[in-house]
Amino acid sequence: MLSNTDTFFIVFLSILCILGSVDGIRCKCTKESETVKCYEGVCETELGSCLMLDHPTMGQHYTCHTRGIENGHCHTRQSKSGLLVNICGCNDQDFCNYSLWPEKNTTHHHHSNKHHHQHHKEAAQYSHESTNSAANIPAISLISALLFFSLV
């Protein structure tokens, strides 16, 4: 039988594991702003969304947004120059803005194709590997704590 102290410790450990497993979402990033910085073509947001902006003259750009947007939702906004910009957002997985809305053209203004696509593949692979290994840590910690305290 578990004492009140043991039960409190298990609940505390469970909450700590759950909170520790909450991470931000990483997005492809080709456009920085005052609130968003791109690091090697990647930005990260904790509570926001990944965006794809399709501007009629400037082309497609990718970035992070600090506020959440309905996953997979697109809407049109008028830019300062009066042109209509299509803005799409997602938040279900890392690099979803590039997965859902890949670039329409095959040339890049800021990277060579080969380097840019290789970097994106490596970043996506790293994201997948780190997500899989990190997701198991809270579950293992919780099960270990439950087994330990049920035996005590």
C-alpha positions in Angstrom: 0.0 0.0 0.0 1.3 3.5 -0.9 1.6 6.2 1.7 0.4 9.7 1.1 4.1 10.8 0.7 4.6 8.1 -1.9 1.5 9.0 -3.8 2.4 12.7 -3.8 5.9 11.9 -5.1 4.4 9.7 -7.9 2.0 12.5 -8.9 4.8 15.1 -8.8 7.1 13.0 -10.9 4.3 12.3 -13.4 3.6 16.0 -13.8 7.3 16.8 -14.1 7.7 14.1 -16.8 4.7 15.4 -18.8 5.8 19.0 -18.6 9.4 18.1 -19.5 8.2 16.4 -22.7 6.5 19.5 -24.1 8.7 20.9 -26.8 8.3 23.6 -29.4 7.7 22.9 -33.0 10.4 23.5 -35.6 9.6 25.1 -38.9 11.4 25.8 -42.2 12.4 29.4 -42.1 13.4 31.6 -45.0 12.1 34.9 -43.7 13.1 36.6 -40.4 11.3 39.3 -38.6 11.7 41.2 -35.3 10.1 38.3 -33.4 11.4 35.4 -35.5 15.0 34.5 -36.1 16.1 31.8 -38.6 19.1 29.6 -37.7 20.4 27.6 -40.7 16.9 27.7 -42.3 15.1 26.7 -39.1 13.0 28.6 -36.6 11.2 27.3 -33.5 8.0 28.3 -31.7 6.5 26.9 -28.5 2.9 27.9 -28.7 2.6 29.1 -32.3 2.5 27.7 -35.8 4.7 27.2 -38.8 3.7 29.5 -41.7 4.0 29.5 -45.5 3.5 32.9 -47.1 2.9 33.0 -50.8 3.5 36.5 -52.1 2.7 37.3 -55.8 6.0 39.1 -56.4 8.3 38.0 -53.6 7.4 34.3 -54.0 7.0 31.7 -51.3 8.5 32.1 -47.8 8.5 30.0 -44.7 8.6 31.2 -41.0 7.3 30.8 -37.5 4.5 32.6 -35.9 4.1 33.2 -32.1 0.3 32.6 -32.2 -1.4 29.4 -33.1 -3.3 29.1 -36.4 -5.7 26.3 -37.1 -3.7 23.4 -38.5 -3.8 23.3 -42.3 -5.8 26.5 -42.5 -5.0 29.2 -45.2 -6.3 32.7 -45.5 -5.5 35.8 -47.6 -4.2 39.1 -46.3 -3.5 42.3 -48.0 0.1 43.4 -47.8 1.3 47.0 -47.2 1.8 47.3 -51.0 -1.8 46.3 -51.6 -1.1 42.8 -53.0 -2.9 39.7 -51.7 -0.7 37.3 -49.8 -1.8 33.7 -49.1 -0.9 32.6 -45.6 -1.1 29.0 -44.5 -0.3 27.6 -41.0 0.2 24.3 -39.3 1.3 23.0 -35.9 1.1 19.2 -36.0 4.7 18.3 -36.7 8.2 19.7 -37.2 8.7 21.3 -40.7 5.0 20.9 -41.5 5.0 24.2 -43.3 7.4 22.7 -45.9 5.7 19.3 -45.9 2.2 20.6 -46.6 3.2 23.5 -48.9 6.5 22.6 -50.7 8.1 25.3 -52.9 6.5 25.8 -56.2 9.6 26.9 -58.0 12.9 24.9 -58.2 15.3 27.8 -57.7 16.2 29.3 -54.4 17.4 32.9 -53.9 19.4 32.1 -50.7 20.8 28.5 -51.1 21.7 26.1 -53.9 19.1 23.5 -54.4 21.3 20.6 -53.5 22.6 22.1 -50.2 19.2 23.5 -49.2 17.3 20.2 -49.7 20.0 18.1 -48.1 19.9 20.4 -45.1 16.1 20.1 -44.8 16.3 16.3 -45.1 19.0 16.2 -42.3 17.0 18.5 -40.1 13.8 16.5 -40.6 15.7 13.3 -39.9 17.2 14.8 -36.7 13.8 16.0 -35.6 12.3 12.5 -36.2 15.1 10.7 -34.3 15.1 13.2 -31.3 11.3 13.1 -31.1 11.2 9.3 -31.0 13.9 9.0 -28.3 12.7 11.8 -26.2 9.0 10.6 -26.3 10.0 7.4 -24.5 11.8 9.1 -21.5 8.7 10.3 -19.6 6.9 7.0 -20.0 10.0 5.0 -18.8 10.4 7.4 -15.8 6.8 7.1 -14.8 6.7 3.3 -15.1 10.0 3.0 -13.1 8.6 5.2 -10.4 5.4 3.3 -10.2 7.2 -0.1 -10.0 9.7 1.2 -7.4 7.0 2.6 -5.1 4.7 -0.3 -5.4 7.5 -2.6 -4.2 8.4 -0.3 -1.2 
